[in-house]
């Protein structure tokens, strides 16, 4: 119990420190404007990653923790180290050069390590919640979304404090919002997703070499892409920035999106292949195979449960569906060690409990 409490205290202190620091720099009104403006892109990003995570939804508490980690812990870690790197750069290379050292070297290295650290922690401490590439992308995306949210509050707030909403001769908060909220809301998630992909491959292989090299390669790719993005904005001018955006960032985003689609289809095939065996073992009813084999079938099942028996019944059906998916992945990708058998029994217990709850809520005389 002590470790979670200490963690909450650390996160709360980080959040209060960041709020106080940003408020001191740009003012309360600017912070409020920054929060409102930052909510739009973060809402889009979170919705996108929830869409990615539909086959096997990760625990809501872990996703929230990933977001808070990025917004508080990763942000303050990066702020402290980047500020130190900037000061050292100014001292060694002359005034004004420290910001370039921070943006091109320190920020990519430290920010990607700080955001990706949460994904590594989940893989290490909650490996049963980490089934492959999609999970790595989702956890990385939520951590990066939290980081970008806090960063955007500062940038939007500073733009408002310095230039207001902007006009024809100055770039205010509207221009900053267009650049960060419309053109590039997925930049931080895209960087960190590369680390998540590497950790996802490590989670789904038995090769010791891949377990080491894949996360390392993903992190290096994230750092290089982050440095390239910062360099194009800081050193290259508008033409270089546009070229990097359209020739590298957009194609890479499409490539990661395509990988997600392919991985989701793979997940669907794994589940569909496991369902008949699960029905034969009497874990599920044979009539449920078709409903569980597709996202559309699952969604319609939850909608029907909600119409007939209410929101709690739909939630119980969703928990049942998630248990079925996790059981399918467990039977497909893990050796039957004692730990695996224990996990299977836990999932079977969750499956039976959620089924019983859904049946109870569907009874005609149930008050709900």
Number of C-alpha atoms within 10 A of each C-alpha: 5 6 8 9 10 11 11 12 12 14 19 15 14 20 20 12 14 20 17 13 13 20 18 11 14 20 16 16 13 25 24 15 20 27 18 13 21 25 15 15 21 23 13 14 21 18 12 14 19 16 12 20 18 13 21 21 20 17 10 9 9 16 20 15 19 28 27 23 25 30 26 24 26 26 26 22 17 22 16 10 16 24 16 15 21 22 20 18 19 17 13 11 12 11 13 13 16 22 21 19 19 22 21 22 19 22 25 26 21 20 28 27 21 23 36 31 20 24 28 21 11 18 21 12 10 12 12 15 16 21 22 23 23 27 25 28 28 28 31 34 33 32 33 34 32 29 29 26 25 24 17 24 23 25 21 30 32 24 25 24 21 15 16 17 18 16 12 6 7 13 16 21 26 19 17 21 23 12 12 19 21 13 11 16 24 23 20 23 27 25 31 33 35 29 30 34 27 25 32 27 21 24 24 16 14 12 10 9 10 18 18 13 15 21 23 15 17 23 26 18 19 27 26 17 21 25 20 19 23 19 19 20 18 16 12 16 11 12 11 15 19 15 13 18 18 11 11 14 21 14 12 16 17 11 12 17 14 12 15 19 14 13 16 19 13 12 20 18 13 18 25 18 14 20 24 18 14 19 15 11 10 10 16 20 13 15 9 15 18 13 16 22 19 15 13 11 15 19 17 12 19 21 17 14 23 17 12 15 21 16 16 16 26 23 17 22 26 21 21 23 23 22 22 24 24 22 23 21 18 19 17 13 14 14 11 13 9 9 11 15 15 12 17 19 13 13 20 18 13 17 23 15 15 22 20 15 18 22 15 14 22 19 12 10 8 9 7 12
